[in-house]
Amino acid sequence: MVLLHRFQMDGRRLVLDVASGALHVVDETAWFLLDRMEEGLAVADAVREARAAGFPGAGAREAAAEIEDLAGRGQLWSPDPAGPDYMPPVRPLRALCLHLAHDCNLRCAYCFAGQGRYRGSRSLMSFEVGKQAIDYLLAASGSYNQVEIDFFGGEPLLNFAVLRRLVRYGRERETVTGKRINFTVTTNGVLLDETTGAFLDGERLGVVLSLDGRPEVHDAVRRTAAGAGSYALAAPRVSRFAVGRDNWNCYARGTYTRYNTDFCRDFEHLAGLGFAAVSLEPVVAGPAEPYALGEGDYPALAREYERLARLLAGGAYPGVRFFHFDLRLDDGPCLSRRVSGCGAGTEYLAVDPAGDLYPCHQFVGRAAFRMGNVAAGVARPELAERFRASHALAKAACARCWARYFCSGGCHANNLAATGDMREPGALYCLLVRKRIECGLFLRAQTASRRVAAG
Amino acid sequence: MGKHIATVAGGTLASTREAHRACEGCQTSCQSACKTSCTVGNQVCPQEEEKKPRA
C-alpha cells in the first residue's frame, strides 16, 4: 500500500502523506533522503548516501531530523486508518435526485440520458409523484435534520410549474417536520428567464448551469432539436443569472471532449462570463464516438491541467474556483465520506417521472438497477448493500492508489461504462483524476514557505 | 516549519475514522459529488468548519 506520494511541479517538490492527508514542500536534501528511505534505507544510511552524493553533512542530518520528527507526529508514513475490511457505516437516505423531465429542449451529442429520454419515452414528473418523493425522503432520513433534493432531467425547467409547487410543498413540510431541505437544480439555462430566475433566487436554490465554454466548443455538441448551436440561447441567460446572484451556490458545469483538449481556454471563457465556480469534466463516451477521449489524449490533457493550475497559482483569476483543484486538506470530509463518495444507492437515490427509485441519475432506466418506488420505498436492500460495499478500499486498484482518499474510487456509473465493472475505474479516468489532484495540491503548496521552494 | 521541510497541511484524516460517522452535514448526491465532480476531497466538513475561530 502506498504511504507517500512524491511529485514535482515547476521546481516544487511535494510530498503527500496519503493516510493522514498531510502535505509537505521539501528541499532537494529532504527529497533525496525520502527517496532513499522509501527504498528501505535506514536514516543513518540515507544520510551517508546523501553526503556521498555531495549534500553537506550538516544539512543532511538536519533534514533527516525533520523527517523523523514528522514521522513521529504521524505526518509521514502514517499508518492507514482503514484496511480492506473497512465498511462505511449504514446511513439513512438523505438525498433524492428528482427527474422532473424525461425530456429536453436540447439534443446534446454526448448526453448520457439519451437526449432526455433515459431509454424510455418522453415524460414529465407529476406533482403527486414529486410530493410522494419528498414525503418518502423526509420519512426515510430518520434523525437527520437536513436533506437534499436535486431537480434534474432532461431539462427540469421544462416542468417548472411542478418544480415551483414542489419547492413550496417542501417548505411547508420543513415547518412541520423541523427538517431543512436544500434544493438544487441542474439546467441548461435556455429557459432561465426573469420568472424562473427570480423564483430560484427567492427560494435560495443551488444551481448547476451547463455550459461547455467557448461558443464553437459548446455548439459543436450542445445543439437544439433543429440542429443549431445553443450557446447564443444559453450563455447570456446563465451568465446574467450567476452574476445577478453574486455567484451564490452556483456552478458553471462543462464537459470537455476530444474537440477541446485545450479546455483551459474554456475555463478562461467561463471565468470571463462572470462565473466564480467552474467545473469541467471529461466526457464519458464509448470509444467509437468521434468526440470520445482516449488514453492517447492524456499527455495533452495533463498539460492542460498544469497550464490551468499555473494560471490560478499566478493569480490570473482571483476569486474564481476550479472545482477539481479546490482540495480541502484541513477541513475536508471524514474517512467514510472519502471512501464512499457520492453515496449513490444508499444515502442518495434518483427518482424517475413514474416514481421508480434508482441508485443515481446515471442508472435511471436500467431495469437491473431499479430499486423500488417512492410509494413503497427500497424493495431491494441487497442492491443498496452492493453499493455500500463498493467503496474505494474495496476496489483492488484503488486500495493501492495514493489518490484513494481524494477520489473515492470513481463514479460507479462511469466505472461500469468504462470497464463493465463498478469496482474498476477506467484507465484514462484514473490518470486524469490523479493529475488534477496533483495540480490541486500544487496550488495549495503555493501558500507554503518560499524558503524551501527553490530547494 | 523546518529548514528543509515546510508543512502545508498537517493532515487530519486518521482522526476522522470514528468521529464523524453519524455526521449529516456534508453534501451528498449528484450535484455535489458527481455532477460537479467525482472528487470528494474538495468538500468541506461542516464539523471541521465549526471548529474554526470566528473572524
Interface residues (C-beta under 8 A of the other chain):
Chain A: D17 A19 S20 G21 A22 L23 H24 V25 V26 D27 T29 A30 G59 E62 A63 E66 I67 D69 L70 G74 Q75 S78 P79 P81 A82 P89 R91 R94 A95 L96 C97 Y144 N145 Q146 E148 D150 F152 T184 T186 G206 V208 Y251 R253 S279 E281 F323 H324 F325 D326 L327 R328 L329 D330 D331 G332 P333 C334 L335 S336 R337 R338 G341 C342 G343 A344 E347 Y348 A350 C360 H361 Q362 Y405 F406 C407 S408 G410 C411 N414 V433 R436 I437 G440 R444 A445 T447 A448 S449 R451 V452
Chain B: M1 G2 K3 H4 I5 A6 T7 V8 A9 G10 G11 T12 L13 A14 T16 R17 A19 H20 R21 A22 C23 E24 G25 C26 Q27 T28 S29 C30 Q31 S32 A33 C34 K35 T36 S37 C38 T39 V40 G41 N42 Q43 V44 C45 Q47 E48 E49 K52
